Amino acid sequence: MSLTRTDFSNYIKAFNFRELFNFMGWDNDKTIQPIVVDNEIFTLQAVGEKSGFKILLCNPQSNGLLPNYSTRKKIETKVTKLFQEHLIIFFDNNKTEQIWQLVVRQSGKPTKVTETRWRNTQDPELLYQRAAGIFFELDEEDKITIVDVKSRVGQNFHQNNEKITKQFYDNFKKEHRAFLQFIQGISDETNKDWYASLMLNRLMFCYFIQKKGFLDNNKNYLRDKLEASTLRQAQGAKAQKFFSFYRDFLLVLFHKGLNEPTQNWDIKIEIGKIPYLNGGLFDEHELERAYTNIDIEDTAFKRLFDFFDQYEWHLDTSVTATGKDINPDVIGYIFEKYINDRANMGAYYTKEDITDYISKNCILPFLFDETKRNYPKGFNADGDLWQMVKTSGDRYIYDAVKKRSRRTFANRH
């Protein structure tokens, strides 16, 4: 018996997960497991099980809302210690939203959190496409193992990530080649290619922050500014004045807006309320110093924004239900595949495992050292910091260290 789209949609809209998974051939499971995250109790209720793989529902926060992304990851970490293989479904009290969370673990690769979000204003088509692949027939019972279940769930819930990533990357390469044709003022082809990559990197970063409302509280900021520039050009043509979106707006936004802690009044009027980003990406680049007459036609940006606007841009690493989602993982994939091919330009992509090591072993120790230097009293033996650590139990100890410490204690006693 197959699962029709109508049946699936009715189950999802009613938040009737137990009957849904029972219909899909999963065994009934009534396990209840409370866990504590950030001093709040979350109850995990199993609604289905197959060969040791559990489908778990997680209750909302005390305020009735879905736990945020950081809290969901903490919940996942604690659940993994209890049930190694699982899928967690989060929902809110008003039953307006669901998040299906699956952690994909692959040997030799960073762990990825795949999340599929559905709201009651949407068609649950993407959820259907994923869930339809984890339907189990009765005649499979005797031969299904935990490995089979894990593989099938992983393939169905993770494939959209890879499909969208590859699709975006393939199209990104085409847009990069097209963008090159609009760049004027750089004679060397290698430098022109390098500058095109720099501009696309800057603009992708801006797309992330504009979708969070960080660019003058306007989620369509770049497109609106491009249209305003086009209007100025039409008006300026009558007065024989030339306005360039690239030279008269973008370079101002990059160098005097995002790259400056304070802006003068005239610039504020032009670019609006803009955050200061001290990261180097928006510094005046050596190519911009070497080639002072660079210009890029407005047509290039219109085409590029048309491409970007086909996707949803998210600053976290979850994947929502539109099937057109871009997050930092996708950009990381582009940098790894695309930037590393341009090593002759001095561009290299540092992968997640290396940046994780750098942050934990360089950045965090530096922050502690600076904190101690500026607030030495907090580090005294009777200071607030050590008192907090003393009463925190094993909260700030890595899991691997906890296990080793317990093993050492057991061996000694």
Helices and strands as residue ranges (DSSP letters): H 5-13, H 17-23, E 32-37, E 40-50, E 53-58, H 69-82, E 86-91, E 97-104, E 112-119, H 125-131, G 132-134, G 138-140, H 146-180, E 183-184, H 189-211, H 221-238, I 245-250, H 251-251, I 252-258, H 265-271, H 286-290, E 295-296, H 298-308, E 312-313, E 325-326, H 328-334, I 335-339, G 340-345, H 352-358, I 359-363, H 364-374, G 376-379, H 384-390, H 399-412
